[in-house]
Structures are given as structure tokens and as C-alpha cells.
Amino acid sequence: MLEKGEDKEYLPMDGLAEFNKVTAELLFGANNPVIQEGRVATVQALSGTGALHLAAAFIHGNFPNAKALISSPTWSNHKTIFDDAKVPYSEYRHYDPISKQLDFDGMIADIKAAPHGSFVLLHGCAHNPTGMDPTPDQWGKIADIIQEKNHIPFFDVAYQGFASGNLDADAYAVRLFVERGLELLVAQSYGKNLGLYGERIGAINIVCSSSETAVRVKSQLKWLIRPEYSNPPLHGARIVANVVGDPALFNEWKQEVELISRRLKSLRQRLFESLSCKDRSGRDWSFIVKENGIFSLIGLNKAQISNPHGSAYQIAHALAVSVFLILHAFWYVLHCVFVRLSQIDNMRNKWHVYMIKDGRMSLGGLSLSQCEYLADAIRDSFHNVS
């Protein structure tokens, strides 16, 4: 890029044309009829978050009575995005915290019970935070229900390549729904699979019933972009266009993505083996190797407050607050006696292992040599902290 001496002029509202072309082809396949027939409205967005927000604003403006359906659990920002766009949502079951498996029956039942024409937010691969994805057969059954209910699928594809190590395989669900003839939305991000975190590079793709509709949809998206950020960033878009659009660089990147996926799988296997060896309680840790992608929902609990002596602590605490300067020391003693650390607190304070309060871990920050230490921390927190 430096050798070409390219400038830093503004992009059009819909972004870099070369980027939009290669990113749609990466997602749907270059020979997909929806690409060949011009039925995809693709605009560059401010990474995955911006793509999701742009789509939510599009839904609010063009489907004012529509409701969204999101998985439980899901990436926390999904809720914030829909709230900000004033799109009401409810949740469908995705994960059974007891069995640590995909709650497929619950998922199907909730999607089926949703109002006709709902926007169903689906994680295309490497579900965040659970790492539990439907099988190809299950994706087919989900598509059946969505078609039956006239729902509109809305895919979030933030980790293409990180689930299976294969960029095409990780696009399976999206391509299946397109093959079924469904109109749908897909948000993409290159933050993870190309490491362009700070460049904020992503896209929103809307598959339409005709090329004429796609033109109108793209116009509506540009209408939303203009007052919000006018035009997207250039540098990262050129990187994607150069890498994905050049056969040699593209093959090199595919090999790197596969290497990262293999590394994540080896970390899962080592952690599973370490926990199975060290934990004699009979707990089944096999869910760790069944998950996909970066994250693992290990199942540690959130912060809890224990009060075994009824209301005595609350009364003492209230007095301590009201006469804080006098009773501060007394309150502190009571606090230490009656407050029990959570398992997450134990991981942080005793073992210096850090994760968010729902117990989601990012395995990307782990090395093979640290797996035994992490297994010791998890085992201690599970069995010695209630």
C-alpha cells in the first residue's frame, strides 16, 4: 500500500468497492447466484458492532412493528444495540447450563413460538459466549422453522474460520439459508480473523429477492450512514481487499486461520485432559472440547453475598452506613465475616486468572504450558468455593 502511494481521501458512504466485493464473495461464495444476480446489498461498516447497529437501525426504520429474537446467552452488546435502535427483543434458549450442551429443543420451541416475521439473530459459527454451534442437520431444522414462521434470519458472523479452521465451512449456515431462498441479513467482522481490531472493519450484507430491491436497500443503508459517520475508514478496508482479493495472500491467510483454529483445539484438549486428570469428583469436562472458537463458558458462578445469620448483617450494615465515620471499622469486620467470595473472585484473587462475571474465558490468551495451572485454579474454585 505504501509503495502504491495511495491517498487518504474520503470513501463513498457505502465504503471501498473492492472491499465490498471480496467480503461478500468470502461470505457467500463467488459463484453463489445471489452474487451473480446482484441480489446482495453490501456496505462497509464500523466492524461487527457497527454492522449490527446499522442493521438494527434499518430494521427500526423499515419494519417498525417487528420484534427481534436473540439467543440466551449471547454477546452482551447485542442487547445494547437493539435497545439503542429501539427494536424490542426477546430471548430464545440456546444453552443448557446443566448439561453444558446446546439446548436445541428449547431453541426450536422458542423460535417457533415467536411472532410471525420476527428477526432471529443467529451466531453463524463459534457462538459467543458458549462456543456451542448447531450441527448441519440442526441448521436445516432451524431453517425449516424460520421459513414456516416467515421469520427473517439475522446472522452475526464475527469469527469466520475460527470454528472449523475453514472459511467456507464456517459460512455453511449462511449459505444454507441463502440456498433456501430466504431474504436475510449478515453482519461481518474482520477484527478477529484478520486481527484488525482497531481498524474497525466489517460489513452488513442484506440478501434480497431481486437486484432492484438490493439497490433500494443499499440506498436506505446509505441514508442511515450519512448522518451517523458519513463514510467508513479506508486503511483496514484496503488491507482486507488486498489480502482476500490476492490469490497468494488469500491462501497464506487461509493457512494462518487454520493454524489458529488448530491451536485453539489443542488448548481445549490440553485443558480438558488436565481437568479430567486432576478433578476426581466425576464432573464431566468434555464440553470444553465440544465447544468451538475462542470462548469457553466454563460455568463458574458470579459474585454472591452470603448472610447465614438472617437480618443481623443488614441491620449492622445499615447502621454502619448511617454513622459511617464512627462504625466504619466495625462494618468492615462484619463485611469480611459475612461476605463469601464467588468462584470468579477466587480465580482472580487467589490464582490471578481473570474473566468476566458470567464465567466466559477467552482461550486465545492461553498457552499450552498454562493449562495445568488453569486446571488447578478451576478445580479449586469449583470445589472449595460454593
Beta strands, then each sheet from edge to edge (+ up, - down):
strand 1: 40-46
strand 2: 68-72
strand 3: 89-93
strand 4: 95-96
strand 5: 101-102
strand 6: 119-123
strand 7: 152-157
strand 8: 184-189
strand 9: 201-207
strand 10: 295-297
strand 11: 360-362
sheet 1: 1+ 9- 8+ 7+ 6+ 2+ 3+
sheet 2: 4+ 5-
sheet 3: 10+ 11-
end
